Amino acid sequence: MERKVYFVGAGPGNPKLITVLGREMLEKADLVMYAGSLVNPEVLNYTHGETVDSYGLTLEETTKIIADAVDAGKFVVRLHSGDPSLYGSVIEQMEELIKHDIEVERVAGVSSIFASAAALGTQLTLNGVSDTLIITRPAGKTLEKDLIPELSAYNTTMAIFLGTQKIKEIMEKVRCPKDTPVAVVFHASWEDEEIITGTVEDIADKVKDAGIKRSAMIIIGGVVDPKNYRRSYLYGVAQEPL
């Protein structure tokens, strides 16, 4: 009997942005354990199996539920928001499951950072503006000290996860110019998606006025308001036929 659980990326929110393989896994599942505070419940419409919200459960409790289901011969999916490789805490879950002789197979998902770029109608790397994307998060319960001041000094595109509640603090410590464009995308790709744009200087006040406190992506950099960019080599110069 196969002893395996599938860790599936649910995508950023819109149920159609789950991958084809991810949807197939949900359709086959006897049990789906999902991150209830983060996954759009509409994604669960793809499964006919039992669903368990892992919100508030400890690592040991989630491991036991999954292990018991695998022991019973069930097809089990662990559903994470976006892609599990970004702030998904998957390695610690995998290590616990390995102790139960359970193999883990990962199914990649669409990250909210990409849904945010789509919502903004921009690209995260842009010739002449930014060739680098930095993905980070502010210090908190699971991170004693962050590197936001140092990383922001590179004047590239910076995407900040899990930072909406600390946006004022973040904007006070970034080292890029105060007029640097910033966008905050709440629930990227969800039906209640909301976009707030501004600068390092005023974005915190705008977000506060909008009442947004969580579930938003912060993007800092010139790509938010692209100007003076250069065409890519592919389109910018006449080339000889290959």
Residue frames relative to the residue before (quaternion, step in Angstrom):
aa qw qx qy qz dx dy dz
M 1.0000 0.0000 0.0000 0.0000 0.00 0.00 0.00
E 0.4452 -0.6957 0.4988 0.2629 3.55 -0.87 0.97
R 0.1323 -0.7739 0.6163 0.0614 3.54 -0.88 1.01
K 0.3211 0.7515 -0.4892 0.3046 3.52 0.14 1.34
V 0.1011 -0.7450 0.6534 0.0878 3.54 -1.25 0.59
Y 0.3074 -0.7612 0.5488 0.1581 3.55 -1.06 0.79
F 0.2049 -0.7497 0.6201 0.1069 3.56 -0.79 1.08
V 0.0548 -0.8420 0.5347 -0.0466 3.56 -0.37 1.30
G 0.3569 -0.7036 0.5736 0.2201 3.55 -1.04 0.84
A 0.3341 -0.7817 0.4969 0.1743 3.58 -0.62 1.14
G 0.5079 -0.6155 0.4423 0.4092 3.56 1.24 -0.34
P 0.7160 -0.5125 0.2931 0.3726 3.59 -1.29 0.14
G 0.7817 -0.2716 0.1874 0.5292 3.61 1.14 -0.34
N 0.6741 0.4521 -0.2874 0.5085 3.56 0.76 -1.01
P 0.4490 -0.7305 0.4347 0.2754 3.63 -0.55 1.08
K 0.6310 0.5336 -0.3427 0.4469 3.59 1.17 -0.42
L 0.6411 0.5349 -0.3280 0.4419 3.59 1.24 -0.21
I 0.4222 0.6145 -0.5196 0.4174 3.57 1.19 0.47
T 0.5281 -0.6312 0.4477 0.3496 3.60 -1.05 0.60
V 0.6515 -0.4988 0.3899 0.4179 3.56 -1.27 0.35
L 0.6669 0.4945 -0.3043 0.4670 3.58 0.93 -0.89
G 0.6316 0.5351 -0.3349 0.4501 3.58 0.99 -0.77
R 0.6525 0.5002 -0.3120 0.4761 3.57 0.97 -0.83
E 0.6305 0.5353 -0.3366 0.4501 3.59 0.97 -0.79
M 0.6391 0.5240 -0.3260 0.4590 3.58 1.02 -0.79
L 0.6548 0.5070 -0.3108 0.4666 3.58 0.98 -0.84
E 0.6501 0.5294 -0.3165 0.4437 3.58 0.97 -0.81
K 0.7047 0.4553 -0.2565 0.4799 3.58 1.12 -0.67
A 0.5611 0.6854 -0.3617 0.2908 3.56 1.19 -0.59
D 0.3201 -0.6970 0.6100 0.1992 3.52 -1.21 0.75
L 0.7813 0.0884 -0.0341 0.6169 3.56 1.21 -0.63
V 0.0517 -0.7690 0.6368 0.0182 3.56 -0.97 0.94
M 0.1021 -0.7595 0.6402 0.0542 3.55 -0.73 1.09
Y 0.0289 -0.8407 0.5383 -0.0513 3.56 -0.55 1.17
A 0.4969 -0.6262 0.5137 0.3116 3.54 -1.29 0.47
G 0.2816 -0.8487 0.4232 0.1458 3.53 0.17 1.34
S 0.6778 0.4944 -0.3089 0.4480 3.59 1.03 -0.63
L 0.7586 0.3973 -0.1815 0.4834 3.58 1.25 -0.36
V 0.7002 0.4584 -0.2649 0.4790 3.58 1.04 -0.73
N 0.4647 -0.6554 0.5177 0.2943 3.57 -0.94 0.90
P 0.4546 -0.7182 0.4456 0.2810 3.63 -0.58 1.06
E 0.5489 0.6213 -0.4016 0.3891 3.61 1.16 -0.41
V 0.5728 0.5919 -0.3795 0.4214 3.58 1.16 -0.55
L 0.6283 0.5609 -0.3307 0.4257 3.58 1.11 -0.65
N 0.5030 0.6517 -0.4259 0.3754 3.60 1.23 -0.19
Y 0.6005 0.5778 -0.3590 0.4203 3.59 1.23 -0.35
T 0.7273 0.4078 -0.2528 0.4907 3.60 1.17 -0.31
H 0.2623 -0.7403 0.5962 0.1666 3.54 -1.23 0.58
G 0.5330 0.6456 -0.3925 0.3809 3.54 1.32 0.07
E 0.6892 -0.4309 0.3697 0.4503 3.52 -1.36 -0.11
T 0.1551 -0.7803 0.5985 0.0939 3.59 -1.04 0.74
V 0.0815 -0.7844 0.6147 0.0154 3.54 -1.04 0.89
D 0.3086 -0.7401 0.5725 0.1710 3.57 -0.82 1.04
S 0.2905 -0.7958 0.5101 0.1485 3.59 -0.62 1.12
Y 0.4155 0.7180 -0.4724 0.2976 3.59 1.27 -0.06
G 0.8168 0.2262 -0.1879 0.4964 3.58 -0.80 1.03
L 0.5980 0.5562 -0.3693 0.4434 3.59 1.26 -0.16
T 0.4571 -0.6620 0.5161 0.2942 3.56 -1.14 0.62
L 0.6758 -0.4702 0.3679 0.4323 3.56 -1.30 0.23
E 0.6533 0.5190 -0.3113 0.4549 3.57 0.98 -0.83
E 0.6617 0.5111 -0.3053 0.4558 3.58 1.01 -0.81
T 0.6635 0.4811 -0.3140 0.4793 3.61 0.94 -0.81
T 0.6278 0.5413 -0.3358 0.4473 3.57 1.01 -0.80
K 0.6625 0.5132 -0.3091 0.4496 3.59 0.91 -0.89
I 0.6466 0.5172 -0.3271 0.4555 3.59 0.93 -0.86
I 0.6718 0.4861 -0.2925 0.4763 3.57 0.93 -0.91
A 0.6722 0.5067 -0.3040 0.4460 3.58 0.85 -0.97
D 0.6446 0.5157 -0.3273 0.4598 3.60 0.95 -0.81
A 0.6552 0.5081 -0.3113 0.4645 3.58 1.02 -0.80
V 0.6451 0.5020 -0.3186 0.4800 3.59 0.99 -0.81
D 0.6299 0.5366 -0.3287 0.4553 3.59 1.00 -0.83
A 0.6908 0.4610 -0.2643 0.4903 3.58 1.14 -0.68
G 0.5635 -0.6443 0.3651 0.3660 3.58 1.28 0.20
K 0.4474 0.7114 -0.4391 0.3176 3.58 1.21 0.37
F 0.4437 -0.6383 0.5618 0.2830 3.55 -1.31 0.54
V 0.0707 -0.8498 0.5214 -0.0312 3.58 -0.39 1.27
V 0.0995 -0.7705 0.6286 0.0360 3.54 -1.05 0.93
R 0.1784 -0.7268 0.6541 0.1102 3.52 -1.05 0.90
L 0.1373 -0.8418 0.5215 0.0238 3.58 -0.33 1.29
H 0.0806 -0.7969 0.5987 -0.0016 3.53 -0.72 1.17
S 0.5315 -0.6075 0.4718 0.3548 3.58 -1.18 0.47
G 0.8196 0.2110 -0.1581 0.5087 3.57 -1.20 0.52
D 0.6445 -0.4070 0.3690 0.5318 3.51 -0.72 -1.16
P 0.5183 -0.6935 0.4015 0.2987 3.61 -0.75 1.00
S 0.6064 0.5966 -0.3636 0.3797 3.61 1.14 -0.44
L 0.6976 0.4075 -0.2740 0.5217 3.61 1.24 -0.24
Y 0.8372 -0.1719 0.0623 0.5154 3.57 -0.44 1.28
G 0.4130 0.7391 -0.4368 0.3039 3.54 1.06 0.79
S 0.3278 -0.7744 0.4844 0.2412 3.62 1.28 -0.13
V 0.2976 0.8058 -0.4764 0.1878 3.58 1.05 0.67
I 0.6078 0.5837 -0.3713 0.3899 3.60 1.00 -0.73
E 0.6743 0.4885 -0.3082 0.4600 3.59 0.89 -0.89
Q 0.6315 0.5136 -0.3337 0.4754 3.59 1.10 -0.66
M 0.6466 0.5281 -0.3140 0.4521 3.56 0.98 -0.87
E 0.6475 0.5317 -0.3239 0.4394 3.58 0.96 -0.86
E 0.6538 0.5040 -0.3139 0.4690 3.58 1.02 -0.79
L 0.6670 0.5035 -0.3063 0.4559 3.58 0.98 -0.81
I 0.5951 0.5673 -0.3571 0.4433 3.57 1.10 -0.69
K 0.6042 0.5637 -0.3471 0.4435 3.58 1.11 -0.70
H 0.6988 0.4157 -0.2505 0.5254 3.56 1.21 -0.53
D 0.4932 -0.6791 0.4095 0.3577 3.57 1.29 0.33
I 0.4660 0.6506 -0.4538 0.3920 3.56 1.06 0.87
E 0.3263 -0.7474 0.5539 0.1680 3.54 -0.80 1.09
V 0.2181 -0.7664 0.5908 0.1267 3.59 -1.12 0.66
E 0.0828 -0.7651 0.6368 0.0471 3.55 -0.95 0.94
R 0.2799 -0.7902 0.5297 0.1292 3.56 -0.82 1.02
V 0.1230 -0.7520 0.6437 0.0706 3.55 -1.11 0.80
A 0.3863 -0.7640 0.4699 0.2150 3.56 -0.41 1.25
G 0.1778 -0.7852 0.5856 0.0945 3.54 -1.22 0.56
V 0.5667 -0.5681 0.4662 0.3725 3.56 -1.32 0.12
S 0.3483 -0.7639 0.5081 0.1921 3.58 -0.64 1.11
S 0.5870 -0.5849 0.4352 0.3521 3.56 -1.20 0.56
I 0.5553 0.5930 -0.4099 0.4148 3.61 1.14 -0.38
F 0.6787 0.4729 -0.2912 0.4805 3.59 1.03 -0.73
A 0.6208 0.5147 -0.3384 0.4849 3.56 1.10 -0.66
S 0.6268 0.5373 -0.3324 0.4560 3.60 1.07 -0.69
A 0.6439 0.5093 -0.3193 0.4734 3.57 0.97 -0.84
A 0.6413 0.5171 -0.3214 0.4669 3.58 1.01 -0.80
A 0.6501 0.5208 -0.3151 0.4548 3.57 0.98 -0.86
L 0.6945 0.4642 -0.2625 0.4830 3.57 1.07 -0.75
G 0.3692 -0.7415 0.4825 0.2846 3.57 1.22 -0.32
T 0.5877 0.5564 -0.3725 0.4542 3.54 1.06 0.72
Q 0.3585 -0.6816 0.5686 0.2892 3.54 -1.29 -0.23
L 0.5385 -0.6767 0.4131 0.2855 3.54 -1.06 0.76
T 0.7305 0.1961 -0.1664 0.6326 3.55 1.27 -0.37
L 0.0183 0.8111 -0.5780 0.0878 3.55 -0.81 1.02
N 0.5061 -0.6878 0.4333 0.2881 3.54 -0.69 1.14
G 0.8143 0.2173 -0.1864 0.5049 3.57 -0.77 1.05
V 0.7100 0.3872 -0.2466 0.5341 3.58 1.31 -0.18
S 0.7596 -0.2315 0.1813 0.5802 3.58 0.77 -1.03
D 0.1579 -0.7890 0.5896 0.0707 3.54 -0.86 1.01
T 0.7159 0.4032 -0.2225 0.5247 3.56 1.30 0.05
L 0.1536 -0.7593 0.6262 0.0882 3.54 -1.11 0.79
I 0.1300 -0.7723 0.6195 0.0532 3.55 -0.82 1.06
I 0.1154 -0.7770 0.6175 0.0421 3.57 -0.82 1.04
T 0.1647 0.7966 -0.5601 0.1568 3.56 -0.67 1.07
R 0.2423 -0.7417 0.6029 0.1665 3.55 -1.35 -0.14
P 0.5164 -0.6394 0.4563 0.3409 3.61 -1.15 0.43
A 0.6393 -0.5027 0.4095 0.4133 3.54 -1.28 0.31
G 0.1225 0.7830 -0.6003 0.1079 3.54 -1.15 0.66
K 0.8278 -0.2040 0.1482 0.5012 3.56 -1.17 -0.57
T 0.7902 0.3067 -0.1526 0.5082 3.57 0.97 -0.83
L 0.7352 0.3021 -0.2117 0.5686 3.60 1.27 0.14
E 0.3547 -0.7861 0.4711 0.1852 3.54 -0.39 1.28
K 0.8052 -0.0126 0.0538 0.5904 3.59 0.91 -0.92
D 0.2311 -0.7759 0.5694 0.1427 3.57 -0.92 0.86
L 0.4286 -0.6935 0.5240 0.2463 3.54 -1.36 0.18
I 0.2257 0.8214 -0.5013 0.1519 3.58 1.18 0.47
P 0.6499 0.5039 -0.3546 0.4449 3.69 0.80 -0.77
E 0.6946 0.4763 -0.2812 0.4601 3.57 0.85 -0.97
L 0.6882 0.4892 -0.2896 0.4508 3.59 0.87 -0.92
S 0.6569 0.5303 -0.3189 0.4308 3.60 1.00 -0.76
A 0.5792 0.6088 -0.3700 0.3963 3.58 1.20 -0.42
Y 0.5914 0.5956 -0.3666 0.4014 3.60 1.21 -0.33
N 0.3188 -0.7889 0.4789 0.2160 3.62 1.27 -0.16
T 0.4358 0.6456 -0.4927 0.3880 3.55 0.90 1.02
T 0.6493 -0.4462 0.3850 0.4808 3.58 -1.22 -0.37
M 0.0542 -0.7953 0.6037 0.0123 3.56 -0.85 0.98
A 0.1167 -0.7704 0.6249 0.0487 3.56 -0.86 1.03
I 0.1072 -0.8175 0.5657 0.0145 3.56 -0.67 1.12
F 0.2268 -0.7635 0.5976 0.0921 3.52 -0.68 1.21
L 0.8628 0.2062 -0.0974 0.4512 3.54 -1.35 0.31
G 0.5693 0.6479 -0.3502 0.3654 3.57 1.11 0.61
T 0.3937 0.7645 -0.4605 0.2200 3.58 1.22 -0.09
Q 0.6749 0.5001 -0.3017 0.4509 3.58 0.93 -0.86
K 0.7507 0.3568 -0.1962 0.5203 3.58 1.21 -0.46
I 0.2663 0.8239 -0.4805 0.1393 3.56 1.22 0.36
K 0.6243 0.5350 -0.3531 0.4465 3.62 0.99 -0.70
E 0.6565 0.5043 -0.2933 0.4781 3.55 0.96 -0.92
I 0.6433 0.5283 -0.3210 0.4517 3.58 0.98 -0.83
M 0.6993 0.4739 -0.2780 0.4572 3.58 0.84 -0.97
E 0.6278 0.5371 -0.3389 0.4500 3.58 1.14 -0.49
K 0.7750 0.3653 -0.2058 0.4728 3.58 1.09 -0.55
V 0.4891 0.6281 -0.4700 0.3812 3.61 1.19 -0.01
R 0.3723 -0.7656 0.4951 0.1735 3.56 -1.06 0.76
C 0.4872 0.6335 -0.4612 0.3855 3.58 1.20 0.22
P 0.6853 -0.4964 0.3278 0.4201 3.63 -1.20 0.42
K 0.6065 -0.6055 0.3904 0.3364 3.56 -1.12 0.72
D 0.6939 0.4568 -0.2841 0.4786 3.59 1.16 -0.49
T 0.3646 0.7286 -0.4987 0.2959 3.60 1.24 0.28
P 0.4728 -0.6922 0.4615 0.2903 3.63 -0.80 0.94
V 0.0471 -0.7749 0.6304 0.0054 3.54 -1.14 0.77
A 0.0779 -0.7685 0.6323 0.0591 3.55 -1.11 0.73
V 0.1252 -0.7425 0.6519 0.0894 3.52 -1.16 0.71
V 0.0917 -0.8057 0.5852 0.0036 3.55 -0.62 1.19
F 0.1892 -0.7903 0.5789 0.0675 3.55 -0.52 1.25
H 0.8537 -0.0224 -0.0103 0.5202 3.57 -0.93 0.97
A 0.0264 -0.8306 0.5558 -0.0226 3.59 0.72 1.05
S 0.8401 0.1370 -0.1877 0.4902 3.55 -0.88 1.16
W 0.5332 0.5883 -0.4299 0.4299 3.65 1.22 -0.03
E 0.6531 -0.5128 0.3728 0.4142 3.58 -1.23 0.25
D 0.7413 0.3774 -0.2235 0.5079 3.60 1.10 -0.63
E 0.1716 0.8158 -0.5267 0.1661 3.56 1.17 0.61
E 0.0022 0.7907 -0.6117 0.0239 3.56 -1.03 0.84
I 0.1583 -0.7922 0.5864 0.0583 3.55 -0.94 0.92
I 0.0387 -0.7693 0.6376 0.0054 3.53 -0.93 0.96
T 0.0710 -0.8036 0.5906 0.0190 3.57 -0.80 0.99
G 0.1662 0.7665 -0.6076 0.1253 3.52 -1.19 0.58
T 0.5354 -0.5783 0.4788 0.3869 3.53 -1.07 -0.78
V 0.7131 -0.4040 0.3349 0.4648 3.54 -1.32 0.08
E 0.6710 0.5367 -0.2937 0.4188 3.55 1.02 -0.82
D 0.8489 0.2261 -0.0835 0.4705 3.61 0.84 -0.90
I 0.4728 0.7174 -0.4350 0.2694 3.62 1.20 -0.22
A 0.6171 0.5656 -0.3583 0.4134 3.61 0.99 -0.74
D 0.6656 0.4913 -0.3036 0.4727 3.58 0.94 -0.82
K 0.6445 0.5259 -0.3216 0.4523 3.58 1.01 -0.79
V 0.6546 0.5037 -0.3061 0.4734 3.57 1.01 -0.82
K 0.6336 0.5251 -0.3239 0.4669 3.57 1.02 -0.80
D 0.6621 0.5096 -0.3035 0.4581 3.58 0.93 -0.91
A 0.6764 0.4873 -0.2839 0.4738 3.57 1.12 -0.69
G 0.4370 -0.7295 0.4340 0.2976 3.58 1.25 -0.22
I 0.4448 0.6848 -0.4626 0.3453 3.58 1.18 0.44
K 0.0320 -0.8378 0.5439 -0.0356 3.57 -0.66 1.13
R 0.8055 0.1039 -0.0391 0.5821 3.59 1.20 -0.28
S 0.8055 0.3444 -0.2138 0.4323 3.54 -1.42 -0.06
A 0.5820 0.5567 -0.3942 0.4427 3.58 0.97 0.82
M 0.3553 -0.7088 0.5735 0.2060 3.53 -1.21 0.65
I 0.2097 -0.7548 0.6091 0.1238 3.58 -0.99 0.87
I 0.0252 -0.7877 0.6155 -0.0083 3.57 -0.78 1.04
I 0.0916 -0.7973 0.5966 -0.0009 3.55 -0.74 1.12
G 0.6071 0.5801 -0.4146 0.3508 3.56 -0.95 0.84
G 0.7147 -0.4909 0.3165 0.3847 3.52 -1.31 0.32
V 0.5796 0.6000 -0.3876 0.3923 3.60 1.13 -0.45
V 0.5371 0.6231 -0.4032 0.4009 3.59 1.23 -0.39
D 0.7744 0.0877 -0.0300 0.6259 3.57 1.11 -0.75
P 0.1054 -0.8799 0.4584 0.0674 3.58 0.60 1.17
K 0.1241 0.7601 -0.6239 0.1323 3.52 -0.77 1.16
N 0.8446 0.1813 -0.1290 0.4870 3.55 -1.24 0.52
Y 0.3509 0.7144 -0.5300 0.2925 3.55 0.97 0.80
R 0.4003 -0.6963 0.5400 0.2516 3.57 -1.28 0.34
R 0.5329 -0.5961 0.4791 0.3621 3.54 -1.12 0.60
S 0.5377 -0.5938 0.4757 0.3634 3.52 -1.17 0.56
Y 0.6571 -0.5162 0.3643 0.4112 3.56 -1.20 0.45
L 0.6105 0.5909 -0.3506 0.3940 3.57 1.01 -0.82
Y 0.7981 0.2846 -0.1284 0.5153 3.59 0.97 -0.91
G 0.6497 0.5958 -0.3075 0.3584 3.56 1.17 -0.48
V 0.7985 0.2224 -0.1143 0.5476 3.56 1.10 -0.52
A 0.5121 -0.6165 0.4903 0.3425 3.54 -1.06 0.70
Q 0.0974 -0.8106 0.5769 0.0265 3.57 -0.87 0.93
E 0.5304 -0.5971 0.4959 0.3409 3.49 -1.25 0.50
P 0.5624 -0.5929 0.4403 0.3719 3.61 -1.00 0.69
L 0.4951 -0.6519 0.4829 0.3110 3.57 -1.07 0.70
